[in-house]
């Protein structure tokens, strides 16, 4: 085997912790505590159900069941009175719409059944995102059915009617001398127009002193981005004279250097980058991109980068300056990572005009240098476009600070807050200022910290109940349409504002009029109705914009910026605030699907935490291992700029030493269920400085808790033990040599027969796997359909959009932190994250533990000293894992009741009603993909607050084509058999073969990078058949002979193999 | 029992005489071929918008239309009313204006047809014998007899009990007398219980045999019964509106798909929404006061059709809809368990099955009942026998091409490709 790397899922496995080994040998981490319970007399007597009671219940149960069985339940069928033409009961409709939460923008398709939105996928028509979504976009459909949503307008906490609100608030707004609106970035041109209308309508009522003066007030809307990109905006203002966010074309970038920017996960418009980026990761293409990631906390981009260098946040600026110097700029000093920076500079130089350098810092000066580097490389106009701008981030920190100052000075009479929760994300500074404002209005959809402090709460509709439009990027427009009538007595923000402007038109009419007047003329279409209907159907439209006459000229003061950056000094333990893929900036915090989705990197659910380098934790004596009964250390994180929160510490291999990372978005005081834990990391931001920085320094103090603090981490659950052929990985040069044996050898096993070679040595004959098979060939291997998948590990970023998509499609139960900790997570699809401890060779040359000649020349010995511990900077592989639909499945042979059998289409079927819950199948599954329903999660009162399907509202999101499983049965990935059946039926009705690509599973449809290909192995022209024959294709632990239908594509890193 | 037989006989007698009577009527009714033809033509072409009485539907009621306008004018109007209006004809324009300037579409009917239609309008008759007169249905009589039987059976048991007790007393008394005569005292059991005990003690073998028979009989019964749990074959609930499938699908020959249109497009056949009812019942309002049979009882069409209007909050006089409609809560007859995925379009479109295969002769049922047991056994038995509708379907052609010779041999040896041979017996075809 060419691949001798050691892969490990967690430190437990790396350290070969005895408890871990023991628990991994068992499929089920915890046995039912029958013997302890029955053996303990006290426990038995304490139990609320005595033996007599039990027998009584049993008797009653049997009697009741038999009585109930005699009674025919009368089911009513209630048809429409007047059926809408487009609805056919039992058939799904898809509507194009738009998702924008102030952070992520995505054109989407909403699947509705009988008028209920039940599933969200990306809109592939969009040239911006190419159908990319993340888990938050996908799971937003669940928040529509959140029973904690605001259901009626209220004044000072008392529910009231809209008429009362309009009446009272109308008067107050008219009387107010200064009305301010605080919003997130407004990418909707119509919403912007509504704001203009609102201010215009109220302009004539301004008072100066006691005198009513007809004058137009200055523009008084303030944009506040929860996650600020003010640094980039200001840097571009300084560099190009425009405070804009440029658009990046990752599809053309051969070299990407990112310093602390998670451009595949949460940085800027990641959804617009990720698909483009994945296109450059095809090793068999003309070229493959190379990524360098300098960062403190392990991010999604860091895990996918070819070269990852752990760097302290305070050194981000220094790394950028030094990179600038290496590229020929002036002023940058050498850093401790000079060898790596040099390597990056070399790669950048080799791909001038075809590279991108980005930085996650919110420091204007750092961003000016980043601009200077991109200018130096000639990237502007090629991979970076400052004329086609992104509108999704518009907030300037200075404006927010000015608003707070005005509020404190009593200059604000009325404050309207829409789309943001400043009390949660800014905290006390804002709360104090808000007390000075007479009239406060919140448009929140759900009670949040800010809404709770506002006088008027005018709940807006959920996005899926609203009309909207968006202009995310110059020339790109999209429309959003409601897919359900408002469930509660809510009113869309824009409609409220229109009402208070004396405009009674509906927002739908307003948008339509706006488009007729503004967008339609640019479109080149002939008829507005046609244009409107087509755009509404497609969801997105591109209009031609007049080409910018001048190319932007870089005019930034780099030397000033370099010297300013030099002044940045880190001190003590450095903190980096990050967003994780589930919660993001906070939108996912109250969404059970997202809370239960394991974080792509830490694999932790239902919690936030401090990430720390394991070797530093060992020094401090902290618990670095996870486990069902491993209590974690809890610390108080005190930020030097004020702010203190209490969180558990977890070990994160690859975390830069001397740094800790904490995810924001958790810890809302209002509006979250009790189960949602975590502290508010926004409070750690130093608000005394005018510029928001997500980096800082902290001190950690140990906290003694009365009770142990457990973490629900799935990383070492479902571990495939004792197998070394799970991951196949190689370097680009090895791959390019084309010798399959070197990177993806075909399995052979020693047969026991001996032969003598020419030297007279005897050795065993190796034979292909087939020879050892217990079974004959699968009878339908080449007959009819054989469904399967191919997963490209080069494209998979680990983002986990597929996981929530699977949950949404297949009605997978949410079980809560306690159950997840016990290894009972129900997800049919998991993304295994493997660390590998082979050190990254410096300069792409050989040698791991000692510097090679070339490396010495580069002067990089320092880079090695920190590389002694494999957990210090491991490389990472993400591997989506679900039922492999083995043709010779281990599970099928051990089921005593034939509840799981093989179909003639290659599917491993699961008949829930046959299952008696012996769990033999799960024990015999080599891939550990079978899930057991330990409880009746959709009915048992213990899960009422956790499982959204327990109330009538939450149940509306269930997919009616898939059964909801009950207690005591096994379940697992069905390859979305309901979609296969539907696709086959469509083909039969059309009288043609099933077209390749016509059937998509929930995961393949959700994948933003198209890493998952679903298809029919027996369709020779299918993409799947081609991928199966590819030289990178392999099957996980193929040597055990299960003959699965799911293939993986060997991961290829753009590195050179060690000599 | 004699009584029942007699009643049944009487019933048959009534039926036969009614049949003879109807023949008489038929004979009497068929005096004019024109009217019969006209009626058919009217129903096919005119009834959607016109009533033979005075009632306005979409267009005016046609009673006396033959007298109002001359024959030539009528023909012109029917064949192309637009032309007539355009020509400036006063009468035509008057009608045109009266009916909100909507033009009656030109009708492709011959002169002869128009004669027939006019003849029918002039003499619409009684509506073609739709009044169904029938004797009291036999079901009821039998039901009454059942209760009589119950009383008789109960009475017999009471009598038997009295007899046994009396016999026991007498027996004991006799034994005591005999014992007294012999100068002894009777020491055997005196109570009925005691005597039974003695009897059973003396005949242990027989008792054991009876017990064993009873036990296994009961067990068999229980198992049999258990298999019937949840099987509701013959379930025949009354519906909130007495909708007769016999009249609609049988007599009027309306295609099943007309109302259950989603059967071709979706997994569910769909219960028609009331707007589908109104396609016809806007015109057919039941104002002629006819009655019909439903579940053996006579119902008024007027009342039942009025229920549709009530649910829609529709006023047939003004032809306007109010804003307070209420849904109809039909009772669902075919209830598959939740864990079964059944698709109508799969069976109706891809499988080319007739509705009647599973639903039975719905066109003969006034109250629809569950015809099939809807058990899994029933499903798979059908899948075992039914041939796949492969003819002319490109999908199956492709599947056929992908067969290996051995597989072809295996599945096509009997010349039929049945559903189970292509996987119709597999769990995940219906359960997911």
Interface residues (C-beta under 8 A of the other chain):
Chain A: X69 X70 X72 X73 X74 X75 X76 X77 X78 X79 X80 X81 X82 X83 X88 X89 X90 X91 X779 X780 X782 X783 X784 X785 X899 X901 X903 X904 X905 X907 X909 X910 X911 X912 X913 X914 X961 X962 X963 X964 X974 X977 X978 X981 X984 X985 X987 X988 X989 X990 X991 X992 X993 X994 X1018
Chain B: X229 X230 X232 X235 X237 X262 X265 X266 X267 X268 X270 X271 X272 X273 X274 X275 X276 X311 X312 X325 X327 X328 X329 X330 X331 X332 X335 X338 X339 X341 X343 X345 X346 X349 X350 X392 X393 X394 X395 X396 X398 X399 X402 X403 X404 X407 X422 X423 X426 X427 X428 X429 X431 X432
